[in-house]
Amino acid sequence: MSKTYVKHKVCTECLSPSIIDADCICVYSRNYPTVELEFEHCSCCGNTSDEYADTEFNEAQLKKLEDAE
């Protein structure tokens, strides 16, 4: 199985390209804050994970997000 990483701009609350929580700000707000994160993408089936990958890029992005709070 061949995996790659794809980057998506995702909501800073749910941190997922999918709607995980129906009450999340990204469901009802057009201008919600976003962060770019990497997600595992399967080259065979085309599936992209709903949870962000454990990568250095994501660690840096999440650290910036945490520092901004």
Backbone torsions as a table, in degrees:
resi	resn	phi	psi	omega
1	MET	NA	126.0	-177.1
2	SER	-102.3	121.3	179.9
3	LYS	-115.5	144.7	173.5
4	THR	-129.3	174.8	175.7
5	TYR	-111.8	135.8	174.8
6	VAL	-120.3	146.3	-179.6
7	LYS	-100.1	137.1	176.9
8	HIS	-133.3	143.8	169.2
9	LYS	-85.6	122.2	-175.7
10	VAL	-127.2	161.4	178.3
11	CYS	-61.1	138.5	-179.8
12	THR	-72.7	-10.0	178.3
13	GLU	-89.5	-51.5	-175.6
14	CYS	-94.7	-18.3	176.0
15	LEU	53.8	38.7	-177.8
16	SER	-145.0	147.7	175.5
17	PRO	-75.4	-10.6	177.8
18	SER	-106.2	158.1	176.2
19	ILE	-79.9	108.0	-179.0
20	ILE	-90.2	-39.6	-176.4
21	ASP	-121.9	118.0	-178.3
22	ALA	-63.0	-17.2	179.0
23	ASP	-98.1	5.1	-179.0
24	CYS	-66.7	152.6	-178.8
25	ILE	-58.8	-29.2	-177.9
26	CYS	-70.9	-15.4	179.6
27	VAL	-78.4	-35.6	-173.8
28	TYR	-116.7	-1.3	-179.3
29	SER	-120.8	133.1	179.7
30	ARG	-77.5	-32.7	-174.5
31	ASN	-109.5	44.5	-179.8
32	TYR	-70.8	151.6	178.8
33	PRO	-69.9	144.6	-179.0
34	THR	-128.1	164.1	174.6
35	VAL	-141.9	145.1	178.0
36	GLU	-91.0	126.0	180.0
37	LEU	-132.7	159.4	177.2
38	GLU	-96.8	140.4	179.2
39	PHE	-129.2	144.2	177.4
40	GLU	-69.6	135.1	179.6
41	HIS	-126.8	125.5	179.6
42	CYS	-83.1	120.6	-179.5
43	SER	-70.2	-23.4	-178.2
44	CYS	-77.5	-53.2	-174.6
45	CYS	-100.9	-12.7	179.2
46	GLY	83.2	5.1	-179.2
47	ASN	-76.1	138.9	174.7
48	THR	-116.0	132.9	-177.9
49	SER	-62.1	148.3	175.5
50	ASP	-82.5	-16.9	-179.6
51	GLU	-106.9	139.2	-178.9
52	TYR	-64.1	151.3	-177.4
53	ALA	-77.9	158.8	177.1
54	ASP	-89.5	83.7	-177.7
55	THR	-127.2	161.5	177.2
56	GLU	-62.8	-38.1	178.9
57	PHE	-58.3	-47.8	-179.3
58	ASN	-65.9	-39.4	177.4
59	GLU	-58.2	-43.4	179.3
60	ALA	-66.0	-42.2	-179.8
61	GLN	-64.2	-43.9	-179.3
62	LEU	-68.6	-33.4	176.3
63	LYS	-64.6	-43.2	177.4
64	LYS	-61.1	-42.3	179.9
65	LEU	-63.5	-43.0	178.8
66	GLU	-65.3	-41.0	-179.9
67	ASP	-67.0	-28.0	-178.5
68	ALA	-75.5	-16.7	-177.8
69	GLU	-77.1	NA	NA
